[in-house]
Structures are given as structure tokens and as C-alpha cells.
Amino acid sequence: MKNNNNPTDEQILKEEADNAGRAEHAEEVPAAEESAETSEEQVKEEKAEPEQKEDAQTKEEEELQTKYLRLAADFQNYKRRVEKEKNDIYAFANEKLMVELLNVIDNFDRALAVETADSGMKEGMEMILKQIVDVLEKSGLEEVPSDGQEFDPNCHHAVQTECSDAHCSGQITKVLQKGYSLNKKVIRPSMVIVAE
């Protein structure tokens, strides 16, 4: 008769297999926990990546917006500068010609200052002078006011000083040569004598 207390080979093998299965299962549990922790970290990283991408994209958009605004402002400044230069060119294009014609006007003034018996000739010269001055004034030429004015170094050129009871100190007593401005820019200062 067989003793039931002694395990058979089959039972021993079965127990060993069960123990091995338990051991494998015990090893799998930490591995499953590790994979769960790893997947949580991956999820956090995956969530962090879009946020980082969004932050980087927002920062890049802000930089592009700033560059665009600067470029637009530079272009507006360029347009204003070009427009001003264009207007200045139109306003002062005839400056050299005007300066040359001022000598002609001076000569007319000198000729008219001379006494002559021929009044018709004098009237004709006055009419020609007036016509020349009118044409130049339409182009922006103006005479600089000088006689009796306070001396201004921006539009007057003092060549002499003199004592004068009729004028205050620093006041212009006599104009030797008229001064002119073109579109508010002095192209020739008046030559004057100033009271001491």
C-alpha cells in the first residue's frame, strides 16, 4: 500500500511549476508598476511638449509681430522723408536761377536810382522790373524786410555800424543791398548798416 504522505513526482512537478508561476507573477507585478509609472511620465511629457510648442510658437509670433510693426514704421518714415525731399526739390529747384536773377533786379534798381530826363524810359524800366519781380514772387521769392528793423543775423549781413540818433542800438539804419528768401529760406541776406 502506498503512503499518501509522500508526494509523487507529478505532485512535486506541479508544485514546482506553481511556485515558479508565482515567482514570475511576483516579478511581473513590479514590472507592471514600472510600466504604469513610465506611462504616467510619458503622458506628462506629452502634455508638456504641446505646451512648450505653444509657448515657443507664441513667442515666435510676438517676435514676428514686433518685426512687422518696426518694418511698417520704418516704411512710413521713409515715405515721409521721400515726400519731404520731393517737396523740397520742387520748392528749391529754381534757387540757383533766382540768385542769378537777383543781380538783374539789383541792376534795375541802380538804373532807376539814376536821375534821367527821359521819363518814358524810366517808366518802361519800372514796368519791366515789376513784371520780373511778379514772376519771381509767384515762384516763392520774397524780399527780406530790413529798413528800420531789428538786426537779425539769420537774414541780415551787417557790413558796418554807425552812430544814429534816429535809431536804437541794433536797429538797421540803411540797406545797401536787398535780401531775398525763397519759400521762407533765405537765399541772400540783406547787406545793412546797423546802429551802434
C-alpha positions as CSV (number, residue, x, y, z in Angstrom):
1,M,0.0,0.0,0.0
2,K,1.2,3.4,-0.9
3,N,1.9,6.2,1.6
4,N,-0.3,9.2,0.8
5,N,2.0,11.5,2.7
6,N,4.8,11.1,0.2
7,P,4.3,13.3,-2.8
8,T,4.5,11.8,-6.1
9,D,6.7,13.0,-8.9
10,E,3.8,14.6,-10.6
11,Q,2.8,16.5,-7.5
12,I,6.3,17.7,-7.0
13,L,6.5,18.9,-10.5
14,K,3.1,20.6,-10.2
15,E,4.2,22.4,-7.0
16,E,7.4,23.5,-8.6
17,A,5.5,24.8,-11.6
18,D,3.1,26.7,-9.3
19,N,6.0,28.2,-7.3
20,A,7.7,29.2,-10.5
21,G,4.5,30.7,-11.8
22,R,4.1,32.7,-8.5
23,A,7.7,33.9,-8.7
24,E,7.2,35.0,-12.3
25,H,3.9,36.7,-11.3
26,A,5.7,38.4,-8.4
27,E,8.4,39.7,-10.8
28,E,5.7,40.9,-13.3
29,V,3.9,43.0,-10.7
30,P,6.8,45.4,-10.2
31,A,7.4,45.4,-13.9
32,A,3.7,46.4,-14.4
33,E,4.1,49.1,-11.8
34,E,7.2,50.4,-13.5
35,S,5.4,50.4,-16.9
36,A,2.5,52.3,-15.2
37,E,4.9,54.9,-13.8
38,T,6.7,55.2,-17.1
39,S,3.4,55.7,-19.0
40,E,2.4,58.4,-16.5
41,E,5.7,60.2,-17.1
42,Q,5.2,59.8,-20.8
43,V,1.7,61.3,-20.5
44,K,3.2,64.3,-18.6
45,E,5.9,64.7,-21.1
46,E,3.4,64.5,-24.0
47,K,1.3,67.2,-22.2
48,A,4.3,69.3,-21.6
49,E,5.6,69.1,-25.2
50,P,2.5,70.8,-26.7
51,E,2.6,73.5,-24.0
52,Q,6.3,74.1,-24.8
53,K,5.5,74.1,-28.5
54,E,2.6,76.6,-27.9
55,D,4.9,78.8,-25.8
56,A,7.6,78.7,-28.5
57,Q,5.1,79.4,-31.2
58,T,3.5,82.3,-29.3
59,K,7.0,83.8,-28.7
60,E,7.9,83.5,-32.4
61,E,4.6,85.1,-33.3
62,E,5.3,88.0,-31.0
63,E,8.7,88.5,-32.5
64,L,7.3,88.4,-36.0
65,Q,4.6,90.9,-35.0
66,T,7.3,93.2,-33.5
67,K,9.4,92.9,-36.6
68,Y,6.4,93.7,-38.7
69,L,5.5,96.8,-36.7
70,R,9.1,98.1,-36.9
71,L,9.2,97.5,-40.6
72,A,5.8,99.3,-41.1
73,A,7.1,102.3,-39.0
74,D,10.4,102.4,-41.0
75,F,8.4,102.4,-44.2
76,Q,6.1,105.2,-43.0
77,N,9.2,107.2,-42.0
78,Y,10.8,106.5,-45.4
79,K,7.6,107.6,-47.2
80,R,7.5,110.9,-45.2
81,R,11.2,111.6,-45.8
82,V,10.9,110.9,-49.6
83,E,7.8,113.1,-49.8
84,K,9.6,116.0,-47.9
85,E,12.7,115.6,-50.1
86,K,10.4,115.7,-53.2
87,N,8.6,118.8,-51.9
88,D,12.0,120.5,-51.2
89,I,13.2,119.7,-54.6
90,Y,10.2,121.4,-56.2
91,A,10.4,124.3,-53.8
92,F,14.1,125.0,-54.2
93,A,14.7,123.7,-57.7
94,N,14.9,127.2,-59.1
95,E,17.1,128.6,-56.3
96,K,20.2,128.9,-58.4
97,L,18.3,130.7,-61.2
98,M,16.6,133.0,-58.7
99,V,20.0,134.0,-57.2
100,E,21.3,134.9,-60.7
101,L,18.2,136.9,-61.4
102,L,18.6,138.9,-58.2
103,N,21.7,140.5,-59.8
104,V,19.4,141.6,-62.7
105,I,16.9,143.1,-60.2
106,D,19.8,144.9,-58.4
107,N,20.9,146.4,-61.7
108,F,17.4,147.6,-62.5
109,D,17.2,149.2,-59.0
110,R,20.5,151.0,-59.6
111,A,19.5,152.2,-63.1
112,L,16.2,153.5,-61.7
113,A,18.0,155.4,-58.9
114,V,19.8,157.5,-61.5
115,E,18.1,160.7,-62.5
116,T,17.2,160.9,-66.2
117,A,15.4,163.4,-68.4
118,D,13.6,160.6,-70.3
119,S,10.6,159.8,-68.2
120,G,9.2,157.2,-70.7
121,M,12.4,155.2,-70.4
122,K,12.2,155.2,-66.6
123,E,8.6,154.1,-66.7
124,G,9.4,151.3,-69.1
125,M,12.2,150.0,-66.9
126,E,9.9,150.2,-63.8
127,M,7.3,148.1,-65.7
128,I,9.9,145.5,-66.7
129,L,11.2,145.3,-63.2
130,K,7.7,144.9,-61.7
131,Q,7.0,142.2,-64.2
132,I,10.2,140.3,-63.3
133,V,9.5,140.6,-59.6
134,D,5.9,139.5,-60.0
135,V,7.0,136.3,-61.9
136,L,9.6,135.6,-59.2
137,E,7.2,136.2,-56.4
138,K,4.8,133.6,-57.9
139,S,7.6,131.1,-57.6
140,G,8.0,131.9,-53.9
141,L,10.5,134.8,-53.9
142,E,10.1,137.4,-51.1
143,E,12.1,140.4,-50.1
144,V,13.5,140.3,-46.6
145,P,12.2,143.3,-44.6
146,S,15.2,145.3,-43.4
147,D,15.0,149.1,-43.3
148,G,14.3,150.2,-39.7
149,Q,14.0,146.5,-38.5
150,E,16.0,145.0,-35.6
151,F,19.2,143.3,-36.8
152,D,18.7,139.6,-37.3
153,P,21.9,137.6,-38.2
154,N,19.8,134.9,-39.8
155,C,18.6,137.2,-42.6
156,H,20.8,140.3,-42.4
157,H,24.5,140.8,-43.1
158,A,26.0,143.7,-41.2
159,V,28.9,145.3,-43.1
160,Q,29.2,148.5,-41.0
161,T,28.0,150.1,-37.8
162,E,27.3,153.8,-37.3
163,C,26.1,156.2,-34.6
164,S,22.5,157.3,-35.1
165,D,20.2,159.5,-33.0
166,A,17.1,158.4,-35.0
167,H,17.6,154.6,-34.5
168,C,18.0,152.5,-31.4
169,S,21.1,150.3,-30.9
170,G,21.0,147.2,-33.0
171,Q,18.5,148.7,-35.4
172,I,19.2,148.8,-39.2
173,T,19.8,152.3,-40.4
174,K,20.5,151.7,-44.1
175,V,20.1,148.8,-46.6
176,L,23.0,148.6,-49.1
177,Q,21.7,145.5,-50.9
178,K,18.2,143.9,-50.6
179,G,17.9,140.4,-49.2
180,Y,15.5,137.7,-50.5
181,S,14.1,134.5,-49.3
182,L,12.7,131.6,-51.4
183,N,9.8,129.7,-49.8
184,K,10.8,131.1,-46.3
185,K,14.5,130.1,-46.8
186,V,16.9,133.0,-47.0
187,I,18.9,132.7,-50.3
188,R,20.6,136.0,-50.0
189,P,20.8,138.1,-46.7
190,S,20.4,141.8,-46.8
191,M,23.6,143.9,-46.6
192,V,22.9,146.5,-44.0
193,I,24.4,149.2,-41.8
194,V,23.5,148.8,-38.1
195,A,23.2,151.5,-35.4
196,E,25.6,151.2,-32.5
